[in-house]
Amino acid sequence: DAKTTQPTSMDCAEGRAANLPCNHSTISGNEYVYWYRQIHSQGPQYIIHGLKNNETNEMASLIITEDRKSSTLILPHATLRDTAVYYCIVRVAAGTASKLTFGTGTRLQVTL
Amino acid sequence: SAVISQKPSRDICQRGTSLTIQCQVDSQVTMMFWYRQQPGQSLTLIATANQGSEATYESGFVIDKFPISRPNLTFSTLTVSNMSPEDSSIYLCSVAVNLAGELFFGEGSRLTVL
């Protein structure tokens, strides 16, 4: 699986958009970009994933650059409950390679 | 989606003893995984629990230390054997429920070894 690079930490004011970047310059053509988050003392939670097109769901938007070497997770209106560690993971979607390899993630602190 | 229940949610154990953690899923799933999260660290995959056969362990993890059972498609156990304080971690069960590859996680079992 391709390696990812994320900032260690970020701050965001409540109500503002949180933009979390991720670099994955060695991504292969069949690898997807996944985002998970882990709120303190809980198990990780799936947020969104994509291959090359931008994706949006009820939680967030995922913007993937045209060369697929980087992506940005956008939380459009961050709340205090979005304070968590966010993990960007690149891997093949299905089959026996469904395991996830977690990096260190970005610790997002949403403040008043 | 899947609802995953882990037992125990937390435990305090003595050095040299063993603890078995249970993972129960509310639906049949193909892929089940066990992760460890040491204090202040990210998650590390221990092994893939295979139904009807031996688990597939990641580098650095061995069956004698972390024996895993998976008797059916909804249940698995992870045993932490001959525990030492370095085994103090959160152990998480995870399952894949669809071909899209998204995983669901249990709330974890927080283990403290004295």
Chai-1 contact restraints between the chains, C-beta under 6 A:
chainA,res_idxA,chainB,res_idxB,connection_type,confidence,min_distance_angstrom,max_distance_angstrom,comment,restraint_id
A,G43,B,L92,contact,1.0,0.0,6.0,A-B,restraint_1
A,G43,B,F105,contact,1.0,0.0,6.0,A-B,restraint_2
A,G43,B,G106,contact,1.0,0.0,6.0,A-B,restraint_3
A,G43,B,E107,contact,1.0,0.0,6.0,A-B,restraint_4
A,G43,B,G108,contact,1.0,0.0,6.0,A-B,restraint_5
A,P44,B,F105,contact,1.0,0.0,6.0,A-B,restraint_6
A,Y46,B,E102,contact,1.0,0.0,6.0,A-B,restraint_7
A,A93,B,G101,contact,1.0,0.0,6.0,A-B,restraint_8
A,A94,B,L99,contact,1.0,0.0,6.0,A-B,restraint_9
A,A94,B,G101,contact,1.0,0.0,6.0,A-B,restraint_10
A,S98,B,M31,contact,1.0,0.0,6.0,A-B,restraint_11
A,S98,B,A96,contact,1.0,0.0,6.0,A-B,restraint_12
A,S98,B,G101,contact,1.0,0.0,6.0,A-B,restraint_13
A,K99,B,F33,contact,1.0,0.0,6.0,A-B,restraint_14
A,K99,B,L45,contact,1.0,0.0,6.0,A-B,restraint_15
A,L100,B,L103,contact,1.0,0.0,6.0,A-B,restraint_16
A,F102,B,S42,contact,1.0,0.0,6.0,A-B,restraint_17
A,F102,B,L43,contact,1.0,0.0,6.0,A-B,restraint_18
A,T104,B,S42,contact,1.0,0.0,6.0,A-B,restraint_19
